[in-house]
Amino acid sequence: MKIAILPGDGIGPEIMAEALKVLDALRRDGLKVEMESALVGGAAYDAYGHPLPAATLKLAEEADAVLFGAVGSPRHDALPREHRPEKAILGLRKECDFFANLRPATVFPELADASTLRAEVVAGLDLMIIRELTGDIYFGEPRGVSGEKGARIGINTMHYTEAQIRRIMHVGFRTARQRGKRLCSIDKMNVLEAMQLWRDIAIEIAPEYPDVELSHMLVDNAAMQLIRNPKQFDVMVAGNMFGDILSDEASMLTGSIGMLPSASLDTNGKGLYEPIHGSAPDIAGKDIANPLAQILSLGMMLRYTFNLVEWADRVDGAVKRTLAQGLRTADIAKAGEPVCSTSAMGAAVLRNL
């Protein structure tokens, strides 16, 4: 099994280093994988003049899975949009057809009081948000800014094909079937024709999964319900833009965006695995970032692409034991609690593995 390692920018290399220590320990225990690293994002632009160089894309295409850190930095924000670091992740999703983004929001018992919501609202939360990644307003045409100053027009197009909607719906139904058998489809069909098509196709597919309960919710109501009663949801499936916003909102239910991994899968189960947080350039190099989402992303890779459930359970279990022992990085520590470093958290996970 070949894994492409793409640490990226900001805290990416720091948190990736801790995940790779875990992966090395698993290899010593008999996990048969090989790894190859490459530059991506701002680091790749600085070296090669492009955030997704041909060699990096080739490595990602040839690998069985991609373990990704984070991209982005303020010093690259002035670049033309096609050269900004964030274009690398969009390019990987498009070129490798990573169309299905799985973002779990799980509240570890030890962190129930780390959420900004009351502990009783989030305790026991186990939610999966499935986000479509290759369509919608992020990729739709026409797009751009035109016209003279004072009369400029900015255009982005929400665009979905029936095929795109059908395949993400099937991922949603299959995922729900493996969990609590409840799928909530998120749309805005009351004002958007593209979202009416989304709902229509969800209804058409539902009879193929008679054991899964399908419900529908408008996106603005879904945003409210995630705060009001998040445990009402099992699996949510949403388009690219709505899924982006709702999954970031759900991440804060867990206490910190630094705790959440994600998987982006193609039709064959090959995936790109990354923490959902950004590159956090303001804390880069300070050894204070939370590496757990990156380590949990490694666990998701073992589970979803390689179907190595027992190995994935080992990784997840090591994280749970580390939290149970009271170790906290700054983002998940309560006032007055001792805070550990990135490397110390990684070392603790390694011991518990």
ChimeraX attribute file (.defattr): number of C-alpha atoms within 10 A of each C-alpha:
attribute: neighborCount
match mode: 1-to-1
recipient: residues
	/A:1	11
	/A:2	16
	/A:3	20
	/A:4	24
	/A:5	24
	/A:6	26
	/A:7	25
	/A:8	26
	/A:9	25
	/A:10	23
	/A:11	27
	/A:12	28
	/A:13	19
	/A:14	24
	/A:15	26
	/A:16	25
	/A:17	19
	/A:18	24
	/A:19	27
	/A:20	18
	/A:21	16
	/A:22	23
	/A:23	20
	/A:24	15
	/A:25	15
	/A:26	18
	/A:27	13
	/A:28	10
	/A:29	9
	/A:30	9
	/A:31	14
	/A:32	10
	/A:33	13
	/A:34	11
	/A:35	15
	/A:36	13
	/A:37	15
	/A:38	18
	/A:39	21
	/A:40	32
	/A:41	27
	/A:42	30
	/A:43	22
	/A:44	21
	/A:45	19
	/A:46	13
	/A:47	12
	/A:48	14
	/A:49	12
	/A:50	20
	/A:51	28
	/A:52	28
	/A:53	18
	/A:54	11
	/A:55	11
	/A:56	20
	/A:57	19
	/A:58	13
	/A:59	20
	/A:60	26
	/A:61	16
	/A:62	13
	/A:63	19
	/A:64	18
	/A:65	26
	/A:66	28
	/A:67	26
	/A:68	23
	/A:69	30
	/A:70	29
	/A:71	29
	/A:72	25
	/A:73	20
	/A:74	12
	/A:75	10
	/A:76	17
	/A:77	14
	/A:78	9
	/A:79	10
	/A:80	8
	/A:81	11
	/A:82	12
	/A:83	19
	/A:84	23
	/A:85	28
	/A:86	22
	/A:87	20
	/A:88	26
	/A:89	18
	/A:90	16
	/A:91	17
	/A:92	18
	/A:93	21
	/A:94	15
	/A:95	13
	/A:96	18
	/A:97	17
	/A:98	24
	/A:99	22
	/A:100	27
	/A:101	28
	/A:102	26
	/A:103	27
	/A:104	20
	/A:105	25
	/A:106	22
	/A:107	26
	/A:108	21
	/A:109	17
	/A:110	14
	/A:111	22
	/A:112	22
	/A:113	20
	/A:114	22
	/A:115	19
	/A:116	13
	/A:117	17
	/A:118	12
	/A:119	17
	/A:120	10
	/A:121	16
	/A:122	28
	/A:123	21
	/A:124	14
	/A:125	23
	/A:126	19
	/A:127	22
	/A:128	24
	/A:129	25
	/A:130	29
	/A:131	28
	/A:132	28
	/A:133	26
	/A:134	23
	/A:135	19
	/A:136	21
	/A:137	18
	/A:138	16
	/A:139	18
	/A:140	15
	/A:141	13
	/A:142	11
	/A:143	14
	/A:144	10
	/A:145	10
	/A:146	11
	/A:147	9
	/A:148	8
	/A:149	7
	/A:150	6
	/A:151	7
	/A:152	10
	/A:153	11
	/A:154	9
	/A:155	13
	/A:156	15
	/A:157	14
	/A:158	20
	/A:159	17
	/A:160	19
	/A:161	12
	/A:162	12
	/A:163	10
	/A:164	18
	/A:165	21
	/A:166	16
	/A:167	14
	/A:168	23
	/A:169	26
	/A:170	17
	/A:171	20
	/A:172	27
	/A:173	29
	/A:174	15
	/A:175	22
	/A:176	24
	/A:177	18
	/A:178	10
	/A:179	16
	/A:180	15
	/A:181	18
	/A:182	22
	/A:183	27
	/A:184	23
	/A:185	25
	/A:186	24
	/A:187	25
	/A:188	19
	/A:189	17
	/A:190	9
	/A:191	9
	/A:192	12
	/A:193	13
	/A:194	17
	/A:195	22
	/A:196	15
	/A:197	17
	/A:198	25
	/A:199	20
	/A:200	13
	/A:201	16
	/A:202	24
	/A:203	15
	/A:204	10
	/A:205	15
	/A:206	18
	/A:207	11
	/A:208	10
	/A:209	15
	/A:210	12
	/A:211	13
	/A:212	20
	/A:213	15
	/A:214	21
	/A:215	15
	/A:216	17
	/A:217	17
	/A:218	14
	/A:219	19
	/A:220	13
	/A:221	11
	/A:222	22
	/A:223	18
	/A:224	11
	/A:225	15
	/A:226	18
	/A:227	16
	/A:228	13
	/A:229	13
	/A:230	20
	/A:231	16
	/A:232	13
	/A:233	19
	/A:234	19
	/A:235	26
	/A:236	29
	/A:237	30
	/A:238	28
	/A:239	26
	/A:240	22
	/A:241	16
	/A:242	20
	/A:243	24
	/A:244	19
	/A:245	14
	/A:246	20
	/A:247	26
	/A:248	16
	/A:249	16
	/A:250	24
	/A:251	23
	/A:252	20
	/A:253	26
	/A:254	29
	/A:255	24
	/A:256	22
	/A:257	23
	/A:258	22
	/A:259	26
	/A:260	28
	/A:261	26
	/A:262	27
	/A:263	28
	/A:264	26
	/A:265	25
	/A:266	17
	/A:267	13
	/A:268	8
	/A:269	18
	/A:270	22
	/A:271	30
	/A:272	30
	/A:273	27
	/A:274	30
	/A:275	28
	/A:276	23
	/A:277	21
	/A:278	19
	/A:279	21
	/A:280	17
	/A:281	17
	/A:282	11
	/A:283	12
	/A:284	16
	/A:285	13
	/A:286	12
	/A:287	17
	/A:288	21
	/A:289	24
	/A:290	27
	/A:291	28
	/A:292	26
	/A:293	25
	/A:294	32
	/A:295	32
	/A:296	25
	/A:297	28
	/A:298	28
	/A:299	26
	/A:300	27
	/A:301	30
	/A:302	19
	/A:303	16
	/A:304	18
	/A:305	19
	/A:306	17
	/A:307	13
	/A:308	15
	/A:309	15
	/A:310	12
	/A:311	16
	/A:312	21
	/A:313	15
	/A:314	15
	/A:315	26
	/A:316	21
	/A:317	17
	/A:318	21
	/A:319	24
	/A:320	16
	/A:321	17
	/A:322	22
	/A:323	19
	/A:324	14
	/A:325	12
	/A:326	14
	/A:327	20
	/A:328	22
	/A:329	22
	/A:330	18
	/A:331	16
	/A:332	21
	/A:333	19
	/A:334	14
	/A:335	8
	/A:336	6
	/A:337	13
	/A:338	12
	/A:339	19
	/A:340	19
	/A:341	18
	/A:342	23
	/A:343	18
	/A:344	18
	/A:345	24
	/A:346	25
	/A:347	16
	/A:348	17
	/A:349	27
	/A:350	21
	/A:351	13
	/A:352	16
	/A:353	17
